[in-house]
Amino acid sequence: MKTFDRRKFFILLSSAGILGACGVKSKLLDTVTIDNQVENTLQFLYNKWPEIKELSDKAVGLLVIPKVSEASLVYGGSYGKGALLIEGKPIDYYSFVGGSWGLNFGVQQYSQVLLFMTDESLTKFKNSSGFNLSADFTYALQADAYTLGVDIMSSTAPIIPIVFAQGGLIGGISLEGTKYNKLAK
């Protein structure tokens, strides 16, 4: 074998091994890790904003997505995994997938909690084939390091989405859509 042919063979073999390793992933959902992340996220939320604990105690269910990662350059995407809690126990696991298009740029990570305030809203969420949040929902966003904006209007809504612990920077004008999908255990 010539030196050049050996080099090609070595590069090809190395590339195949590296690409093969990238494709290896567990078929099982790591519920233990998600449960720990959910618990830590809720502890952070309740320690930082105790008034949210009172509001979540009134909720019939919570969907906690501990970390949503988002990146955008004209087209954007976001993804995260979390758990649906009923009476404090994980019942099901969901993914959060978002997409956007427009004049936007940046990367960020954040946490999200959906508070289901009525049995009807929780049932509708659980029975859907992929739940979409639309423009008529009021988000409670972290306004600064000390406050989380949940007003009287949003506290009477059937579903209260809370976004907090943002890191990174993203901005622009875009059309966005989000979808929650149930994950198989």
C-alpha positions in Angstrom: 0.0 0.0 0.0 1.3 3.4 -0.9 1.6 6.1 1.8 -1.1 8.2 0.2 -3.5 5.2 0.1 -2.7 4.4 3.8 -3.4 8.0 4.7 -6.8 7.9 2.9 -7.6 4.5 4.6 -6.7 5.9 8.0 -8.8 9.1 7.5 -11.7 7.1 6.2 -11.5 4.6 9.1 -11.2 7.4 11.7 -14.1 9.3 10.2 -16.3 6.3 10.1 -15.6 5.7 13.8 -16.2 9.3 14.8 -19.4 9.5 12.8 -20.6 6.2 14.1 -20.0 7.3 17.7 -22.1 10.5 17.0 -25.0 8.3 15.9 -25.0 6.2 19.0 -27.7 7.3 21.4 -29.9 5.6 24.0 -33.4 4.6 22.9 -34.6 5.0 26.5 -35.7 8.3 27.8 -33.5 9.3 30.8 -36.3 10.1 33.2 -34.1 10.2 36.3 -32.1 13.0 34.8 -35.2 14.9 33.7 -36.8 14.4 37.1 -33.7 15.8 38.9 -33.5 18.8 36.5 -37.2 19.5 37.0 -36.9 19.4 40.8 -33.8 21.8 40.7 -35.6 24.1 38.4 -38.7 24.4 40.6 -36.5 24.9 43.7 -34.7 27.8 41.9 -38.1 29.3 40.8 -39.7 29.0 44.3 -36.6 30.3 46.1 -36.2 33.3 43.8 -40.0 34.1 43.5 -42.0 32.7 46.4 -45.2 34.1 45.1 -45.0 31.6 42.2 -45.1 28.8 44.7 -48.5 30.0 45.9 -49.8 30.2 42.4 -48.4 26.8 41.4 -50.1 25.3 44.5 -53.4 26.3 43.0 -52.6 24.7 39.6 -53.9 21.2 38.7 -50.7 20.4 36.8 -47.3 21.8 35.9 -45.3 21.2 32.8 -41.6 22.0 33.6 -39.1 22.4 30.9 -35.8 22.9 32.8 -33.7 24.1 29.9 -34.8 25.3 26.5 -31.9 26.1 24.1 -32.7 28.5 21.3 -30.6 29.7 18.3 -31.6 32.0 15.5 -30.1 33.5 12.4 -33.1 34.4 10.2 -34.4 30.9 10.8 -34.5 29.8 14.4 -35.1 26.8 16.5 -35.5 25.8 20.1 -35.7 22.6 22.0 -36.0 21.2 25.5 -37.4 18.3 27.5 -39.3 18.2 30.7 -42.0 16.6 32.8 -45.7 17.0 33.4 -46.3 17.0 37.2 -49.7 16.3 38.8 -49.8 16.6 42.6 -46.0 17.0 42.5 -45.3 13.7 40.8 -44.1 13.2 37.2 -46.8 11.7 35.1 -45.6 12.1 31.5 -42.6 13.6 29.7 -42.7 16.1 26.9 -40.5 17.8 24.4 -40.7 21.5 23.5 -39.9 22.4 19.9 -40.1 25.9 18.6 -39.3 27.4 15.2 -39.1 31.0 14.0 -38.5 32.9 10.8 -37.8 36.6 10.4 -35.3 39.3 11.2 -33.8 37.6 14.3 -30.3 36.7 15.5 -28.8 35.2 18.7 -28.7 32.3 21.1 -30.2 31.8 24.5 -31.2 29.3 27.1 -34.1 29.6 29.5 -36.4 27.6 31.7 -40.2 27.4 31.2 -43.0 26.3 33.4 -46.7 26.0 32.2 -49.2 26.2 35.1 -52.5 24.5 34.2 -55.0 26.3 36.3 -58.1 24.3 35.3 -58.9 20.6 34.8 -60.2 21.5 31.3 -56.9 23.0 30.2 -54.9 20.1 31.5 -57.2 17.5 29.9 -57.0 19.4 26.6 -53.2 19.5 26.8 -52.9 15.8 27.6 -55.3 14.7 24.9 -53.8 16.8 22.1 -51.5 15.3 19.5 -49.1 18.2 20.0 -50.0 21.3 21.9 -49.5 24.7 20.5 -49.3 28.0 22.4 -50.8 30.8 20.5 -50.5 34.6 20.6 -53.4 35.0 23.0 -51.4 33.7 26.0 -49.7 36.1 28.4 -46.2 35.1 29.3 -44.8 35.9 32.7 -41.3 37.0 31.8 -38.4 37.8 34.1 -38.3 41.6 34.0 -35.0 42.0 35.9 -32.9 40.1 38.4 -35.5 40.5 41.1 -39.0 40.4 39.7 -41.1 38.0 37.7 -44.1 39.6 36.0 -47.2 37.7 36.9 -50.1 40.1 36.9 -53.8 39.8 37.9 -54.9 39.2 34.3 -52.5 36.3 33.7 -53.2 34.7 37.1 -56.8 34.1 36.1 -55.9 32.5 32.7 -56.4 28.7 32.3 -52.7 28.2 31.4 -50.0 30.5 32.7 -46.6 30.1 30.9 -43.6 31.4 33.0 -40.2 31.9 31.3 -37.2 32.6 33.6 -33.5 32.1 34.1 -32.6 33.5 30.7 -29.0 33.4 29.6 -27.7 34.7 26.3 -29.1 37.3 23.9 -31.6 37.0 21.1 -33.6 39.7 19.4 -35.4 40.7 16.3 -38.8 40.5 14.7 -40.2 37.1 13.6 -43.1 34.7 13.2 -42.9 32.0 15.8 -44.5 28.7 16.6 -44.1 26.2 19.4 -45.2 22.6 20.0 -45.2 20.3 22.9 -45.0 16.6 22.1 -45.4 13.7 24.5 -42.3 11.5 24.7 -42.4 7.7 25.0 -40.8 6.4 28.2 
